[in-house]
Amino acid sequence: MRTCVAAGLAAGVLFLSVDVLAAPPPASAFSTLPEMSMVRLSPNGQRVAWTNDPGGSPLVVVFDLATGKDLKRVSPANSRVRDLDWADDRTLIISVSRSLTAGATTIAEQRYEFERYLALDVEDPSGAARSLLMEHPDRELVSGASLERLHPEKPGTVIMSTYHFSGTAFRQEIGSRISGGRKDSGWELALFEVEIKSGKGRMIESGSPYTEEWILDRAGKPVARSEWNPESRRYTILAKRGESWQSIYSAEIDYEFDLAGLSGDGASVLARSPRGSDRFKIWTIPLAGGEPILLYEDPRYDVTSVQFDRFTSAPVGYTVGGPDPKVVWTDPKLDSIQKAVSKAFAGKSTAVFDRSADYKRVLTEVESAASPPVYYLVDFGKGSADIIGEAYPTLAETTLGVIEATSYKAPDGYEIPAYLTLPPGLEPRGLPLVVFPHGGPYARDMGEFDWWAQFLATRGYVVLQPQFRGSTGFGAELFRAGHKQWGRGMQDDITAGVRDLIDKGVVDPKRVCIVGGSYGGYAALAGVAFTPDLYACAVSVNGITDIPQMAGYIREHRGEDSDTFRWWRDVIGDPSEQDLIAFSPSRSVETIRAPILLIHATNDTVVPPSQSRNFAQLLKQRGKAHEFIELQGEDHWLSSGSSRLTVLQSLETFLAAHLR
């Protein structure tokens, strides 16, 4: 552990500038998974846990601050670590998942991401972690459970939700277990009190076939839930009164509220919604009944979430979107802590993301537009800020590209936010450009360290990350404008960003490549299919190539009335629509002139590998220049460093061949 103790928070921290390196770091410096991520502080502030992936095997590390030594090192078998948290001072909860095949359909192989929670006693010399709840035969093939409450009233327990079979005719099909409760499937979302020592659960409440979300009080008892009935298209919020449930809000509208939690006084539910306005806001819905009441809004940007205290579950702040997302703390203690940390690390972006129960120690992530995250333990008792680790230590002395928040106009007048990363040491005139649209597509980039963008910038490429319509965090108007706009308005926004940089002389119009993953992969292929004169090449990683086939896969994989297919039909479009079919890159292969690099993970549970395999076959039949690489055993998120290295090395070679 490398330590840098500050004389006090008020004294600040000195950061030194470095000269531009003559040669860029190797691809491995960017592809290696962060040496420290998911950093968590124990309630007593004496232990820190984190995860990394040395040599391709996920590892959970528990470090004892008093002794300065590792207390535990555990590698979950055949799984990827997705999250960490402390149930108490000696029990670490580990969220893991693994990809399994459940058979084949007429569309594609059915693969699922099976999710589990493990409880690790860090003082147990055996080092074994116990699976929570999911060992029960009725749930052995249910994909996933949610950790609803980490610190309920009863010690030694957590509250979890998962699907519970309540029918009389037990259905053996794995799809019925995974897709959850709908219609007559017999599966209902239920709550369980789970003992962390034994892993055994006791059902404390069962919902209906349409239950989607639970709201618990501070003791961990259910007080409200939401339901969506796809047949009647009615959204309902119910409150528990005695032993019964009564509706407190109902409307014939979907996606109206995203329930967040319970209000500080316990009298209402907090929920996020734009409710017809141009921004997402936080509303309170009284448990006694009544119309929703506006609680908090930002004057310019979306409120993207409510922050809850890890110990009391009380609301303590709000996360606000925009080009520079931030947390607005409403808890005076946390607000004071954030101000002190921001002052100590002036000029850097700071995020206070964990604390001890007594507020004396906090974990802070510190980074800038041109430096990867560094994790500090701030001790207010000692007045010190000690480095406990770095995400990318091999890049600590590297001059990286500087990220700038910018915007430009779309053809129809929308203001499109974007992030621009300029290569270090080069004048921004006539440079090669890599357009890097994000996945989702109903997601966003954050304007922070990005291993893809920084790798490309150190190779001399300008990187444009457009926040096209449909992106989140920049207002409900921009988000809604992306509905049913695949290949149309969303693609036009990306095109406009390229033309803006060309008009400004920043990039060379003959050296532009479009690169993306998932939806970004679709956008890359749509770019060379629908604007063939604009791009010199395209790279798709785990991308969608045929929209109707993808929709059919979701329908068969998840079910006709599943939330996923419902969202696809309502927001992306019905797969039978001719316009949607026409905007599939696979239906426009003849117009493609630029060379294409296709990369797809064989264990992708989000976009089936057949999307890239079939497209590669079409390109081959039409004599189109292309390369196709399959990442064996990899998932949709490129969770292993070895796969990321393959992607970056292949990308570097491909770009050098077509943009130089």
Secondary structure, 3 states (H helix, E strand, C coil): CCCCCCCCHHHCCCCCCCCCCCCCCCCHHHHCCCCCEEEEECCCCCEEEEEECHHHCCEEEEEECCCCEEEEEECCCCCEEEEEEEEECCEEEEEEEEEEEEEECCCCEEEEEEEEEEEEECCCCCCCEEECCCCCHHHCCCCCCEEEECCCCCCCEEEEEEEEECCCCCCCCHHHHHHCCCCCCCEEEEEEEEECCCCCEEEEEECCCCEEEEEECCCCCEEEEEEEECCCCEEEEEEEECCEEEEEEEECCCCCCEEEEECCCCCEEEEEECCCCCCCEEEEEECCCCCCEEEECCCCCCEEEEEECCCCCCEEEEEECCCCCEEEECCHHHHHHHHHHHHHCCCCEEEEEEECCCCCEEEEEEEECCEEEEEEEEECCCCEEEEEEECCHHHCCCCCCEEEEEEEECCCCCEEEEEEEECCCCCCCCEEEEECCCCCCCCCCCCCCCHHHHHHHHCCCEEEEECCCCCCCCCHHHHHCCCCCCCCHHHHHHHHHHHHHHHCCCEEEEEEEEEEECHHHHHHHHHHHHCCCCCCEEEEECCCCCHHHHHHHHHHHHCCCCHHHHHHHHHHCCCCCHHHHHCCHHHHHHHCCCCEEEEEECCCCCCCCHHHHHHHHHHHHCCCCEEEEEECCCCCCCCCHHHHHHHHHHHHHHHHHHHC
